Amino acid sequence: MIERRKKECSDNIEVKDMHKEKDNKPNLVKESQHFIIRYTELDKTCIDEILDVLENSYDRITNNFNEQIKEKLTIEVHSDLNELHIALGFPNAPDWVRGGLGIGKIVIASPLNPPPGSEFDNVINTAIHEFVHIILNLINKDTPRWLNEGIACFEAKDNDENWIRKTVKDGLLSDMIPTFKELDTGDDFETFFKRNGYQYSYTIVESIINEFGYDKLYSLIKFPNNFVDIFNMTEVQLQDKWVEYIKKNYLIS
C-alpha cells in the first residue's frame, strides 16, 4: 500500500508542474480521529499516507510519554517552500527546513516537493517529529534543545540512519564529540544544525532509553537538571556514559 501511494505521489509531480501558477495556499481539508490536515489539490494523493502515519504513531507516542491531546491537531502541507517558511514565521529559513510548529498548527513541506537533502519519507515523518514536540511541550515547555530534538528525532525516525551513523562515527574518530551544553542552543536551530545536533541528540536519547528506559526519560523531561536524582550520576557522568554507548554501537562499519 505504501509503495503504491508513493508511486501515485511521484506521478502527481507532473500535475504539480502543470499548475505552478495556481494558488498554493492549503484550501482543502481532511480529518482523521486525532488530526485535521489542510492541503492543496496538488498534494491530495499523499494526504491519506500522512494521516495514516500519524494515526499509526499516535498510541505509541502518547503511551510512551503518558500524555494525550484534548483536541484534534491541525497539519498544514505546503508545496511551495517559500510559503512553508512564511507559515512557520521564518521567511528567510534555510532551504533544509522540512517543517515546524506554527501558531496552533503543525506545518510541513509537501512530500512531493521535499526540501534539498530530504526525500518523501523524511517529510512524512516530519509530521510525527512535530507531533512529538507538542507532546513534550505539554510535559515541560523548557527542555534543553538536545533533549527535545533528540526525542522527536528518535520517535519519528525522520532522518537517514546512515547520515546519523556517519556523523557520529566521524566525530568519534576525530575526537570531536560535543557536550550536552554545546548542543543546548536554545532557539538557535541553525547553530544546532551546524553542530550536527540532530544526529548526536538522536543517539543521546537512544542511549538513555536503552540504558534506563522511558520512565527515566520522562523524569528528565520534567526535571532536565536533576541528573543526580534521576540517574544517580552527574551530567558529566551521564555524558561519559553516552560516549561509551556510541563507541560501542556506532564505531562498527
C-alpha positions as CSV (number, residue, x, y, z in Angstrom):
1,M,0.0,0.0,0.0
2,I,2.8,2.4,0.9
3,E,4.7,1.7,-2.3
4,R,1.6,2.2,-4.4
5,R,0.9,5.5,-2.7
6,K,4.5,6.6,-3.2
7,K,4.1,6.0,-6.9
8,E,0.8,7.9,-7.1
9,C,2.6,10.8,-5.3
10,S,5.5,10.6,-7.7
11,D,3.2,10.5,-10.7
12,N,1.5,13.6,-9.3
13,I,4.7,15.7,-9.6
14,E,3.9,16.1,-13.3
15,V,0.5,17.5,-12.4
16,K,2.2,19.8,-9.9
17,D,4.4,21.2,-12.6
18,M,1.4,22.0,-14.8
19,H,-0.3,24.1,-12.2
20,K,2.6,26.2,-10.8
21,E,0.6,29.4,-11.3
22,K,-2.4,28.2,-9.2
23,D,-2.9,29.4,-5.7
24,N,-0.7,27.3,-3.5
25,K,-2.5,28.1,-0.2
26,P,-3.8,24.9,1.6
27,N,-7.5,25.2,0.9
28,L,-8.7,21.5,1.2
29,V,-9.4,19.7,4.4
30,K,-9.4,16.1,5.5
31,E,-9.8,14.7,9.1
32,S,-8.9,11.5,10.9
33,Q,-9.6,10.6,14.6
34,H,-6.9,12.8,16.0
35,F,-5.8,15.1,13.2
36,I,-7.0,17.7,10.7
37,I,-4.9,18.2,7.6
38,R,-5.1,21.2,5.3
39,Y,-3.6,20.9,1.8
40,T,-3.9,21.8,-1.9
41,E,-5.2,19.9,-4.8
42,L,-1.6,19.2,-5.8
43,D,-1.0,17.1,-2.7
44,K,-4.2,15.2,-2.5
45,T,-2.7,11.8,-3.4
46,C,-0.4,11.9,-0.4
47,I,-2.8,13.0,2.3
48,D,-4.0,9.6,3.3
49,E,-0.4,8.5,3.7
50,I,0.4,11.4,6.1
51,L,-2.8,10.7,8.2
52,D,-2.1,7.0,8.3
53,V,1.5,7.5,9.6
54,L,0.3,10.0,12.2
55,E,-2.6,7.8,13.4
56,N,-0.4,4.7,13.5
57,S,2.1,6.6,15.7
58,Y,-0.4,8.2,18.0
59,D,-0.9,5.5,20.6
60,R,2.8,4.6,20.8
61,I,3.8,8.2,21.4
62,T,1.1,9.2,23.8
63,N,1.6,6.0,25.8
64,N,5.4,6.4,25.9
65,F,5.0,9.9,27.4
66,N,1.8,9.5,29.2
67,E,0.1,12.5,27.5
68,Q,-2.9,12.9,25.3
69,I,-4.1,15.8,23.2
70,K,-7.5,17.1,24.0
71,E,-8.4,18.5,20.6
72,K,-7.5,17.4,17.0
73,L,-4.2,18.8,15.8
74,T,-4.1,20.7,12.5
75,I,-1.3,19.9,10.0
76,E,-0.8,22.2,7.1
77,V,1.0,21.0,4.0
78,H,2.9,23.4,1.7
79,S,4.0,22.6,-1.8
80,D,5.9,25.8,-2.1
81,L,8.9,26.1,0.2
82,N,8.7,29.9,0.4
83,E,5.1,29.5,1.6
84,L,6.3,26.9,4.1
85,H,8.8,29.3,5.6
86,I,6.3,32.1,5.8
87,A,3.8,29.8,7.5
88,L,6.5,29.0,10.1
89,G,7.2,32.6,10.7
90,F,10.7,32.3,9.3
91,P,10.6,33.8,5.7
92,N,14.4,33.5,5.5
93,A,14.6,30.0,6.9
94,P,17.3,27.7,5.5
95,D,16.3,25.5,2.5
96,W,16.8,22.3,4.5
97,V,13.9,23.1,6.9
98,R,11.1,20.5,6.4
99,G,8.6,21.7,8.9
100,G,7.9,23.1,12.4
101,L,5.3,24.4,14.7
102,G,3.3,27.3,13.5
103,I,0.7,29.1,15.6
104,G,-1.8,26.4,16.7
105,K,-0.7,24.0,14.0
106,I,2.0,21.7,12.6
107,V,3.5,23.0,9.3
108,I,5.3,20.6,6.9
109,A,6.6,20.7,3.4
110,S,4.9,18.6,0.7
111,P,6.3,15.1,0.3
112,L,6.0,15.8,-3.4
113,N,8.4,18.7,-3.1
114,P,10.9,17.7,-0.4
115,P,13.5,20.4,0.6
116,P,17.0,19.8,-0.5
117,G,18.6,16.8,1.3
118,S,15.2,15.2,2.1
119,E,13.0,12.6,0.5
120,F,9.4,11.5,0.6
121,D,9.6,9.5,3.8
122,N,11.6,12.2,5.6
123,V,8.9,14.8,5.0
124,I,6.1,12.4,6.0
125,N,7.8,11.6,9.3
126,T,8.5,15.2,10.0
127,A,4.8,15.4,10.9
128,I,5.4,12.8,13.6
129,H,8.5,14.8,14.7
130,E,6.5,17.9,15.2
131,F,3.7,16.0,16.9
132,V,6.3,14.7,19.5
133,H,7.3,18.3,20.1
134,I,3.7,19.2,21.0
135,I,3.5,16.2,23.4
136,L,6.9,17.1,25.1
137,N,5.8,20.7,25.5
138,L,2.7,19.5,27.4
139,I,5.1,17.9,29.9
140,N,7.6,20.8,30.1
141,K,8.0,23.7,27.7
142,D,11.5,24.4,29.0
143,T,13.7,21.5,28.0
144,P,17.2,21.7,26.5
145,R,17.2,21.7,22.7
146,W,19.2,18.4,22.6
147,L,16.6,16.6,24.7
148,N,13.6,18.0,22.9
149,E,15.0,17.4,19.4
150,G,16.6,14.1,20.3
151,I,13.3,12.7,21.4
152,A,11.5,14.0,18.4
153,C,14.1,12.6,16.0
154,F,14.2,9.2,17.8
155,E,10.4,8.8,17.9
156,A,9.9,10.0,14.3
157,K,12.8,8.3,12.6
158,D,12.7,11.2,10.2
159,N,16.4,11.3,9.4
160,D,18.5,8.9,7.4
161,E,20.2,6.3,9.7
162,N,23.4,6.2,7.6
163,W,23.7,10.0,7.9
164,I,23.4,9.7,11.7
165,R,25.8,6.8,11.9
166,K,28.4,8.5,9.7
167,T,28.3,11.8,11.6
168,V,28.7,10.0,15.0
169,K,31.4,7.7,13.8
170,D,33.4,10.6,12.2
171,G,33.0,12.6,15.5
172,L,34.4,9.7,17.5
173,L,37.3,9.1,15.2
174,S,38.3,12.8,15.2
175,D,37.6,13.1,19.0
176,M,35.1,15.9,18.3
177,I,32.1,14.8,20.3
178,P,30.0,17.8,21.5
179,T,28.9,18.1,25.1
180,F,25.3,18.3,26.2
181,K,25.8,22.0,26.9
182,E,27.2,22.7,23.4
183,L,24.0,21.1,22.0
184,D,21.7,23.2,24.1
185,T,21.5,26.1,21.6
186,G,18.1,27.4,22.8
187,D,16.1,28.9,20.0
188,D,19.1,28.9,17.6
189,F,18.2,25.9,15.5
190,E,20.7,26.9,12.8
191,T,23.6,26.6,15.2
192,F,22.2,23.3,16.4
193,F,22.1,22.0,12.9
194,K,25.7,23.2,12.2
195,R,26.9,21.3,15.3
196,N,25.2,18.1,14.0
197,G,22.8,18.4,16.8
198,Y,20.1,16.3,15.2
199,Q,22.4,13.3,14.7
200,Y,24.1,13.5,18.2
201,S,20.9,14.2,20.1
202,Y,19.2,11.2,18.5
203,T,21.9,8.9,19.9
204,I,21.8,10.6,23.3
205,V,18.1,9.8,23.6
206,E,18.6,6.3,22.2
207,S,21.2,5.6,24.8
208,I,19.0,6.9,27.7
209,I,16.1,4.8,26.5
210,N,18.2,1.7,26.1
211,E,20.2,2.1,29.3
212,F,17.5,3.5,31.6
213,G,14.1,3.2,30.0
214,Y,11.2,5.6,29.2
215,D,10.4,6.3,32.9
216,K,13.8,7.9,33.5
217,L,13.5,9.8,30.2
218,Y,10.1,11.1,31.3
219,S,11.6,12.3,34.6
220,L,14.4,14.0,32.7
221,I,11.8,15.9,30.5
222,K,10.0,17.1,33.7
223,F,13.3,17.9,35.5
224,P,16.1,18.4,33.0
225,N,18.6,19.5,35.5
226,N,18.1,16.7,38.1
227,F,20.7,14.3,36.7
228,V,21.8,13.0,40.1
229,D,18.3,12.4,41.4
230,I,17.2,10.7,38.2
231,F,20.2,8.7,37.1
232,N,22.3,8.7,40.3
233,M,25.1,10.4,38.3
234,T,26.1,13.9,37.3
235,E,25.5,15.5,33.9
236,V,29.2,14.9,33.0
237,Q,29.0,11.2,34.1
238,L,25.8,10.7,32.0
239,Q,27.6,12.3,29.1
240,D,30.5,10.0,29.5
241,K,28.1,7.0,29.6
242,W,26.6,8.2,26.3
243,V,30.0,8.4,24.7
244,E,30.8,4.9,25.8
245,Y,27.4,3.8,24.3
246,I,28.1,5.4,20.9
247,K,31.7,3.9,20.9
248,K,30.1,0.5,21.4
249,N,27.3,1.0,18.9
250,Y,28.4,3.4,16.3
251,L,32.1,2.7,15.6
252,I,31.3,-0.5,13.8
253,S,31.1,-0.1,10.0
